[in-house]
Amino acid sequence: MKIKKIVLRKMEMALKVSFETSFAAMKTKKFIVVEIHSKDHIGYGECSALAAPWYSEETTDTAWTNIEKFLIPILFSNQDISCPEKIQDDFKWIRRNKMAKAAIDCALWDLYAKENNISLAKALGGTRSEIETGVSLGIQKNPDELLYMVDRYINEGYRRIKVKIKPGKDMQYLSAVRKEFGDITLMADANSAYSLTDMDLFKQIDDLNLLMIEQPLANDDIIDHAKLQKALRTKICLDESIESVEDARKAIELGSMKTINIKIARVGGLTEAKKIHDLCQENNIPVWCGGMLDTGIGRAHNIAIASLPNYKFPGDVPASNRYYANDFMSAPVTINKKAMIKVPLEIGIGIEPVQTLLDSFTFEKKEFLW
């Protein structure tokens, strides 16, 4: 792959409704789109860093700076990139900044697949023609509002419901859903809102027969999670704690969880996501695909990686109309009555941005020529 030009876009889209987690409530999503141009194709990547450092230390602005001042010069120093994995060694001296790296890595994978005339899923080693998706529900004002939302999305076809929780909005909310909807596939996501002092609460939640509890303890912890997992029947899923294949290896050895949510943005891109998938497969640890309120480009990368064989649980890869009234891609992602999404067969990510729509959501743009 010989790069001719790179384009960076700062973009913003309004969410259909405010999305609340244990750390923030968001009404809009600011993000970055990376375009890597070769002679004949464009590879697209999305940087999911948020407007403020709620989820990780990165923000939209810091990611832009790192991409512009460090990552792009590294790319331009390579005369020809044979495959996306090769660039990872050149990025190693830049500490962390996973989401900035992920945007470049994903764009390179899309470009690589297009240059080789294959789908991104095939380039990654995907084996599925469709993936199952679930829905992630932000924290609601009261249990009745949550029940309304769950009913709505079950009627739309979603079969796995993820409920965000935080202290004071946890057991009562989850119990209400279980009582109202019986044995639906239900899980909770705490986004690091609790500690081991909440063991009595976890014991109560353990009786609700959840699919899993996602990241209940500190965002950088694998020690206390191991203690908690030993005390519970319910699977613990690690999210924020796993940022690399090395993190995954250590957590597996400690018994810190029984599944991992692999977010492409969090781990630095498709290259690292695939490594974590492969390690977990070797150790009989099922994984699933998480999301970051992704728009069309990020969603397309999630669909491709979720086609790998060890993605065993429904992911947070919703239909295009879940979070946004309008997307900017050439075709919407839809789910069927069994909550399945088709994996594109076309080259690369399978869909392209509509230029006029892409421009309409862009509030800053910069081009870098070889």
C-alpha angles and dihedrals in degrees: 000000000000112000118220102173142358124208124196122198129189106208139178132197130182118240116232089234133004112275115215128194131169090275107038149353117232129197097176135027119227114194145151129245119204121202118193111193126202124176095279108014146040123221116206129209132175125213109213099192109136129234091258131028095261100124100028137349091272126094133184090261097047091047091052090052093049094047093048100042103033117011099045093050088052090053092048090051089063111081093199129005110208095191137355095251091064094069093059093079090054090052095051097092089062105085118229112317087136097168093054090050091046092058091056094041093051093047090051091051091051091049092046092053092048093048089052093045095238136114119265090241091056092046089055094046098257118173104185129089091201137016132212118239136196133196128249116213122201122225110289128212093249140352093265092059089049091052090051091052094047091050091049095053095042087056089052089058104262111142100183118060122196116195122198113224139185134172109301092019103064127075096030091050096045092045091052091054093047092048094047100042104029119208100359116146100269132174137171130225117201101176091216095305098138144055137205088272085075093065093123090057092049090052089055092047088049088067093059094076095233122182088235145322111241121217098332096168137045118328094240099038131113099151100065091039088060090054091048094047090054089054096049138065091204116090116254113218119203119215118151092028093065114070100146144017088261091057088051092050093053093045091050092051091050095045091237095153146358097225140019130219104219111206110187092212094049096052098044103262146310093309094062093037089058091049091052091047091052094047092049091048090054089053098043093247110141117218138196138197121261128195141213101213084284123197123216100294096046090045091054092054090048091053091051096050092044089061089074114108101247095057093106105162130060110271136221091258104124131181118280093257095054099092105007134050090214132022124193101229129109094246131020123241110239135183126223127224090280093053092252127146122204117239108231118248094196120101119282117352089344099237135062134216117259101239097218092050093044089054093046093060094042117099098170130027135179132180128207119197125203 
